[in-house]
Amino acid sequence: MSRSPEQIRESVATVWRMEWPRLVAGLIRIVGDIDAAEELAQDALVAALEQWPRDGVPPNPGGWLMLTAKHRAIDLVRRNQNLTRKLTLVGHELRTDQGHEPESADEDIEDDLLRMIFTACHPVLSAPARVALTLRLLGGLTTEEIARAFVVPESTVAQRIVRAKRTIAARRVPYAVPHGDELAERLDSVLEVVYLIFNEGYSATVGDEWVRVELCQDALRLARMLAQLMPDEAETHGLAALLELQASRSAARIGPAKTVVLLADQERSQWDQLLIRRGFAALGRAHAIGRNYGLPPGRYALQAAIAAVHAMAPSTEETDWRRIAGLYAVLAERFPSPIVDLNRAVAVSRVHGPAAGLELVDALAATGALDSYHLLPAVRGDLLERLGRRDEARAEFARAAELTCNNAEQALLLDRMAECE
């Protein structure tokens, strides 16, 4: 059955989004330059837009794009006589591809993807730069899409990406997967970047929308990719488990007119059971790998275990809050964080009452560590309201509304404030 030119263009766009990370990763290894690799990938896209409407979509679109891009790589290398050695390498790879089906290079592509992940997430880059570059190279997002997701000017995102590429070149960041102790250190950076991307999608810091589903999906895809590429690393599965379980609630977290729906008010029948099953499976793999190596659960596996308790509960009241409080206590001991302490206080309030939770929150507030974090007064306001101290609760909700930059969340906090009157 023949397809219309419009259908073929849609196929090109779909394949392009799916294959972009693999294309760029493979080309960086060949030409040794991120910008050049992106240009070569774009050239392959242009060729597809020209040829596929005329000749039809090839049986292996991704392989076709990679082979076409490698042809362009040969042309680029030939224009620089100083890269003769690389020309030989590219020519060898091209002959190999022509003699076999394109799928035969899948194992090389996996290595290339790993190299690109560790390059884009290198600690030498700032956190915003790592996030932007990762979304660009591994998510295939344009600067416009990244800017829209984070509600920042497109020029800001473009500058971050340009500076990141320059820093990688200037600091001679190796296009390689680290080993030994360096692998563990660098893997933390990689996982943190994916976690940051998901968190921004799950609870957007600015703008009108509280949840940016597309950004959550991009992070989830990256987490799954990491778990596949590094199957023996427990925390890659721990992160995948956490994001699967958190993402399962996405639809229930948004009410009519894109209003915020908190956990206690969510319709749990809207939770995605497929994602929950995937989350449990990934968490099981994380625990199994940890046992094999005699390692305790990591930061993301512990958070995933907390999310799993929520996923198993039919309601907020029937949730095993004692277990959640215990898991937060372990998390706070092994990975100290004021935000973990705040979440633990919420769990403790469900076990021992709001007064016990408020005592922990007040102690945390006294440290000043979360002075600019809007959820501290939001949690304090909720606990005060549960204690019947409505005037104090109203002031806390007002403070929280002032601190947040997300309009949907601000509307919720102002509603909570009004309810205390």
TAWOFEN-V949627 format. One record per backbone hydrogen bond with DSSP energy under -0.5 kcal/mol. CO is the residue of the C=O (numbers start at 1). NH is the residue of the N-H. Records with the same first field share a line. If there is no record, write none. Layout:
CO->NH ; NH
This chain:
4->8
5->9
6->10
7->11
8->12
9->13
10->14
11->15
12->16
13->17
14->18
15->19
16->20
19->23
20->24
21->25
22->26
23->27
24->28
25->29
26->30
27->31
28->32
33->37
34->38
35->39
36->40
37->41
38->42
39->43
40->44
41->45
42->46
43->47
44->48
45->49
46->50
47->51
48->52
51->54 ; 55
52->56
60->64
61->65
62->66
63->67
64->68
65->69
66->70
67->71
68->72
69->73
70->74
71->75
72->76
73->77
74->78
75->79
76->79
77->80
80->83
81->84
83->87
84->88
85->89
86->90
87->91
88->92
89->93
90->94
91->95
92->96
93->97
94->98
95->99
96->100
97->100
101->104
102->105
103->106
105->109
106->110
107->111
108->112
109->113
110->114
111->115
112->116
113->117
114->118
115->119
116->120
117->121
119->122
122->125
126->130
127->131
128->132
129->133
130->134
131->135
132->136
133->137
134->138 ; 139
135->141
142->146
143->147
144->148
145->149
146->150
147->151 ; 152
153->156 ; 157
154->158
155->159
156->160
157->161
158->162
159->163
160->164
161->165
162->166
163->167
164->168
165->169
166->170
167->171
168->173
169->172
174->176
176->178
179->182 ; 183
180->183 ; 184
181->185
182->186
183->187
184->188
185->189
186->190
187->191
188->192
189->193
190->194
191->195
192->196
193->197
194->198
195->199
196->200
197->201
198->202
199->203
201->212
205->405
207->407 ; 408
210->204
211->213
212->215 ; 216
213->217
214->218
215->219
216->220
217->221
218->222
219->223
220->224
221->225
222->226
223->227
224->228
225->229
226->230
228->231
230->233
232->234
233->236 ; 237
234->238
235->239
236->240
237->241
238->242
239->243
240->244
241->245
242->246
243->247
244->248
246->249
247->250
248->272
249->252 ; 253
250->253
251->254
253->255 ; 261
255->258
256->259
259->255
260->262
262->265 ; 266
263->266
266->268
267->270
268->271
271->273
272->276
273->277
274->278
275->279
276->280
277->281
278->282
279->283
280->284
281->285
282->286
283->287
284->288
285->289
286->290
287->291
288->292
289->293
290->294 ; 295
291->294
298->302
299->303
300->304
301->305
302->306
303->307
304->308
305->309
306->310
307->311
308->312
309->313
310->313
316->319
319->321
320->324
321->325
322->326
323->327
324->328
325->329
326->330
327->331
328->332
329->333
330->334
331->335
337->341
338->342
339->343
340->344
341->345
342->346
343->347
344->348
345->349
346->350
347->350 ; 351
348->352
349->353
353->356 ; 357
354->358
355->359
356->360
357->361
358->362
359->363
360->364
361->365
362->366
363->367
364->367 ; 368 ; 369
365->368
368->371
370->373
372->374
373->376 ; 377
374->378
375->379
376->380
377->381
378->382
379->383
380->384
381->385
382->386
383->387
384->389
385->388
388->390
389->393
390->394
391->395
392->396
393->397
394->398
395->399
396->400
397->401
398->402
399->403
400->404
405->207 ; 407
406->410
407->411
408->412
409->413
410->414
411->415
412->416
413->417
414->418
415->419
416->420
417->420
418->421
